[in-house]
Amino acid sequence: MQTTLEQLPSLLQRRLAPLYVLHGDEPLLVQEAADAIRAAARAQGYTERSAHVVSGAHFDWSGVLAAAGSMSLFSDRLLLEVRIPSGKPGKDGAVALQQLAAQAPAQDSTLTVVLLPRLDKATRSSAWFSALEAHGTSVALEPVERAQLPAWIAQRLARQGQRVAAGEEGQRALQFFADRVEGNLLAAHQEIQKLALLYPEGELGLEQIQAAVLNVARYDVQKLALAALAGQAARVQRMLEGLQAEGEAAVLVHWTLADDIRALKRVKDALAAGRPLPMALREQRVWGAKERLYERVLPRLSERQITRLLVHAHQVDGIVKGLPVPGWPADPWLALQRLALQFSRCCAEAQGGAVRPTR
């Protein structure tokens, strides 16, 4: 059975499953899901806990299997936790997990929780993971993306009896909050809790949030390209400033932007040669959120615009490697900013949107 973090509390109130599988990379969400299961288990008499961390290919699974198959010496029920940080249990682990899954429904005295990182498609299709899902409850802990973050913050504020003002001011407050904590959900949670300590229940104004919320955002290079494709010039500039402050390599940032510009060129050429868009995107390994953005910008992005971006990407490649280029800033990050903003503005125009301010 598959479920979400939002649905998990109601499922736990109805009944406990014999086996839970938590998979995701967001520490806050993993911790909250695990804590909810632990609390429900304690309430049902699972007062002893046995935790195992699978480290390395030569991990001894016999201890895990023994714990799963034995009665507790000190209490009637046992909570067995198996954490696999790599997400790769190995050959022996795969067999052990399938055995755990098969015996879980018959083990009234043991409740098993398997904790995994975010899994790729191949791992989710493996025999051992399919067995865990078939005999237990699987909770996919998906990251909270930037577009979802304001609503997530509002929901968390509501839990502690606080809210932003209605209308535009409230939306500005939530957007400001999201900009400050993007990519750092644990810190976002802490900043929300801090507001409960600083202000009473009720409405929070924009000035109160601006005064209290620290800038704890963490940026992902891969998401920079998505922001550029979405035409979000202001966010692109903010992300570049954050990546530079975090010490990210300018060469890596350039490679990410240039890779998408080259991919746009290849897909555009394929379309000109008569290839259907879905086929051209698959050939260039473009899927998910990026695929949707390509579908929006490519029809109205001209060959001239893409060629110009490609030339500029080549020039910036030299700059980040220490070669001066006439007409361009010598500083690699200033050159990257110019390239990224050109890229995002072209994409914004291709989607029929007005170019947004860069501050």
C-alpha positions in Angstrom: 0.0 0.0 0.0 1.2 3.5 -0.9 0.4 6.7 1.0 1.7 10.2 1.7 2.9 12.0 4.8 -0.4 14.0 4.9 -2.5 10.8 4.9 -0.2 8.9 7.4 -1.7 10.3 10.7 -5.3 9.3 9.8 -4.1 5.8 8.8 -2.2 5.4 12.1 -5.3 6.4 14.1 -7.4 3.7 12.4 -4.9 0.8 12.7 -1.2 0.0 12.7 0.3 -1.8 9.7 2.8 -4.5 10.5 5.4 -2.9 8.2 6.2 0.7 7.1 8.6 1.8 4.5 9.7 5.5 4.5 11.7 6.7 1.5 12.9 10.2 0.8 15.9 12.6 1.2 14.2 15.4 3.2 15.4 14.9 6.9 12.5 16.9 8.4 9.8 14.8 6.6 11.6 11.5 7.3 11.9 12.5 11.0 8.2 13.5 11.3 7.0 10.4 9.6 9.1 8.1 11.8 8.1 10.0 15.0 4.4 9.7 14.1 4.8 5.9 13.7 6.9 5.6 16.9 4.2 7.5 18.9 1.4 5.4 17.5 3.4 2.2 18.2 4.1 3.3 21.9 0.4 3.9 22.3 -0.3 0.3 21.1 2.2 -1.2 23.5 5.4 -1.4 21.3 7.5 -0.2 24.2 10.9 -1.8 23.2 12.8 -0.5 20.2 15.6 -2.2 18.2 17.4 -0.1 15.6 19.9 -1.3 12.9 21.9 0.8 10.4 22.9 -1.1 7.3 26.5 0.0 6.6 28.5 -1.5 3.8 28.1 -4.5 1.5 29.1 -7.0 4.3 26.4 -6.0 6.8 25.3 -9.0 8.9 21.5 -9.3 8.4 21.2 -12.2 10.9 20.7 -9.8 13.8 17.8 -8.0 12.0 16.1 -11.3 11.1 16.6 -12.6 14.6 15.1 -9.5 16.1 12.1 -9.7 13.8 11.4 -13.4 14.6 11.9 -13.3 18.4 9.6 -12.2 21.2 10.9 -9.3 23.3 12.3 -10.3 26.7 11.2 -7.1 28.5 7.9 -6.2 26.8 5.1 -7.7 24.8 5.9 -5.8 21.6 9.0 -4.6 19.7 9.5 -1.7 17.2 12.2 -2.8 14.8 13.8 -0.1 12.7 16.1 -0.8 9.8 17.9 2.2 8.2 19.6 1.8 4.8 21.3 5.1 4.1 22.6 4.1 0.7 19.3 2.6 -0.5 21.2 -0.4 -1.7 20.8 -3.4 0.6 23.0 -5.7 -1.5 22.2 -9.3 -2.5 22.0 -10.6 1.0 20.0 -7.6 2.1 17.5 -8.0 -0.7 16.8 -11.6 0.4 16.5 -10.5 4.0 14.1 -7.7 3.2 11.9 -10.0 1.2 11.9 -12.4 4.2 11.1 -9.6 6.6 8.2 -8.5 4.3 6.8 -12.0 4.0 6.8 -12.7 7.8 5.7 -9.2 8.9 1.9 -9.8 8.7 2.2 -12.8 11.0 4.4 -11.1 13.6 1.9 -9.5 16.0 4.6 -8.8 18.5 6.9 -6.9 16.0 6.3 -3.7 14.0 8.9 -3.1 11.4 10.0 0.3 9.9 12.4 0.4 7.0 14.0 3.8 6.3 15.5 4.6 2.8 16.7 7.6 0.9 14.9 8.8 -2.2 14.9 5.9 -4.7 15.3 5.8 -8.4 12.8 4.0 -10.7 14.9 0.9 -11.0 15.2 0.5 -7.2 11.4 1.1 -6.8 10.9 -1.8 -9.3 13.2 -4.2 -7.5 11.9 -7.4 -6.0 12.8 -6.5 -2.5 11.1 -3.1 -2.6 8.0 -4.5 -4.3 7.8 -7.1 -1.5 8.0 -4.4 1.2 5.2 -2.4 -0.5 3.0 -5.5 -1.0 3.1 -6.5 2.6 3.3 -3.1 4.3 2.6 0.7 3.9 5.0 2.7 1.8 5.3 6.4 2.4 7.0 8.5 -0.3 8.4 11.6 1.3 8.6 14.0 -1.6 10.6 17.2 -1.3 8.6 20.5 -1.0 9.4 22.3 -4.2 9.6 26.1 -4.4 6.1 26.5 -5.9 4.6 24.5 -3.0 6.6 26.2 -0.3 4.3 29.2 0.5 1.3 26.9 1.0 3.4 24.6 3.1 4.5 27.5 5.3 0.9 28.7 5.7 -0.2 25.2 6.7 2.6 25.0 9.3 1.7 28.4 10.7 -1.9 27.4 11.0 -0.9 24.4 13.2 0.5 26.8 15.8 -2.5 29.2 15.5 -0.9 31.8 13.3 -1.7 33.1 9.8 -0.7 35.8 7.4 -2.9 38.6 6.4 -5.5 38.0 3.7 -4.9 39.2 0.1 -1.8 40.6 -1.5 0.0 41.5 1.7 -0.3 37.9 3.0 0.9 36.4 -0.3 3.9 38.8 -0.3 4.7 37.7 3.3 4.6 34.0 2.3 6.7 34.6 -0.8 9.3 36.5 1.3 9.4 33.6 3.8 9.8 31.1 1.0 12.6 33.0 -0.6 14.4 33.0 2.8 14.2 29.3 3.4 14.1 27.7 0.0 16.0 24.4 -0.2 16.3 24.1 3.6 13.1 22.6 5.0 14.5 21.8 8.4 15.6 25.5 8.8 12.2 26.6 7.5 10.5 24.5 10.2 12.7 26.1 12.8 11.9 29.6 11.6 8.2 28.8 11.8 8.6 27.6 15.4 10.5 30.8 16.2 7.5 32.9 15.1 5.4 31.0 17.7 7.9 32.0 20.3 8.1 35.7 19.2 4.5 36.5 18.5 1.1 35.4 19.9 -1.5 33.4 18.0 -3.3 35.3 15.3 -2.4 37.3 12.3 1.3 38.0 11.4 2.1 41.1 9.3 4.7 41.3 6.6 7.0 43.5 8.7 6.9 41.0 11.6 8.0 38.2 9.3 10.7 40.3 7.6 12.1 41.2 11.0 12.1 37.6 12.3 12.9 35.2 9.5 16.6 34.6 8.8 18.0 34.0 5.3 18.8 30.2 5.5 18.1 29.3 1.9 20.2 26.6 0.2 20.2 26.3 -3.5 20.6 23.4 -5.9 22.5 23.9 -9.1 20.1 21.7 -11.0 17.1 23.8 -10.0 18.9 26.9 -11.3 18.4 25.7 -14.8 14.7 24.9 -14.1 14.2 28.5 -12.8 15.9 29.9 -16.0 13.6 27.7 -18.2 10.6 28.9 -16.2 11.6 32.5 -17.0 12.0 33.4 -13.3 14.7 36.1 -13.6 14.5 37.4 -10.1 14.8 33.9 -8.6 17.7 33.0 -11.0 19.7 36.0 -9.7 18.9 35.2 -6.1 20.0 31.5 -6.7 23.2 32.6 -8.3 24.1 34.9 -5.4 23.3 32.0 -3.0 25.4 29.5 -4.9 28.3 31.8 -5.0 28.0 32.5 -1.2 27.9 28.8 -0.6 31.2 28.3 -2.4 29.8 26.4 -5.4 32.2 26.0 -8.3 31.5 28.5 -11.2 32.5 25.8 -13.7 29.8 23.5 -12.4 27.1 26.2 -12.6 28.2 27.1 -16.1 28.1 23.4 -17.2 24.5 23.1 -15.9 23.3 26.1 -17.7 25.2 25.3 -20.9 24.0 21.7 -20.9 20.4 22.9 -21.0 21.1 25.4 -23.7 22.8 22.7 -25.8 19.8 20.4 -25.2 17.4 23.1 -26.4 19.4 23.5 -29.6 19.5 19.7 -30.2 15.7 19.3 -29.7 15.0 22.4 -31.9 17.2 20.8 -34.6 15.3 17.5 -34.2 12.0 19.3 -34.6 13.2 21.1 -37.7 14.2 17.7 -39.1 10.6 16.5 -38.6 11.0 14.6 -35.3 7.9 14.7 -33.1 8.5 16.7 -29.9 8.0 13.8 -27.4 10.5 11.6 -29.4 13.0 14.4 -29.5 12.7 15.0 -25.8 13.2 11.3 -25.0 16.3 11.1 -27.2 17.8 14.0 -25.2 16.8 12.4 -21.9 14.5 15.3 -20.9 11.6 14.4 -18.7 9.7 15.4 -15.6 9.4 19.1 -14.7 12.1 20.0 -17.3 10.1 18.2 -20.0 7.0 20.4 -19.3 9.1 23.5 -19.5 10.7 22.5 -22.8 7.3 21.9 -24.2 6.3 25.5 -23.2 9.3 27.4 -24.5 10.4 25.5 -27.6 7.5 26.4 -29.9 8.2 30.2 -29.5 11.9 30.1 -28.9 13.5 31.1 -32.2 16.5 29.5 -33.8 18.3 32.8 -33.6 17.7 33.1 -29.9 19.0 29.6 -29.1 22.1 30.1 -31.4 22.9 33.4 -29.6 22.6 31.7 -26.2 24.8 28.9 -27.4 27.5 31.4 -28.5 27.3 33.3 -25.2 27.5 30.0 -23.3 30.7 29.2 -25.2 32.2 32.6 -24.3 31.3 32.3 -20.6 33.0 28.8 -20.7 36.2 30.6 -21.4 35.7 33.2 -18.7 35.1 30.7 -15.9 38.3 29.0 -17.0 40.3 32.3 -16.8 40.2 33.5 -20.4 39.1 37.1 -21.0 36.4 37.7 -23.6 35.9 41.2 -25.0 32.6 42.8 -24.0 32.1 40.4 -21.1 32.8 40.9 -17.4 36.1 39.3 -16.3 34.5 38.0 -13.1 33.1 34.5 -13.7 30.0 35.1 -11.5 29.1 38.3 -13.2 29.5 36.6 -16.6 27.3 33.7 -15.3 24.7 36.2 -14.1 24.5 37.8 -17.5 24.2 34.5 -19.3 21.6 33.1 -16.9 19.5 36.3 -17.0 19.6 36.2 -20.8 18.5 32.6 -20.8 15.6 33.2 -18.3 14.4 36.3 -20.2 14.3 34.5 -23.5 12.3 31.7 -21.9 9.9 34.2 -20.2 9.3 35.9 -23.6 8.8 32.5 -25.3 6.1 31.7 -22.7 4.4 35.0 -23.4 5.3 36.4 -20.0 6.6 39.9 -19.1 10.2 39.9 -18.0 10.3 40.2 -14.2 12.5 42.5 -12.3 15.8 41.0 -11.2 15.7 42.2 -7.6 
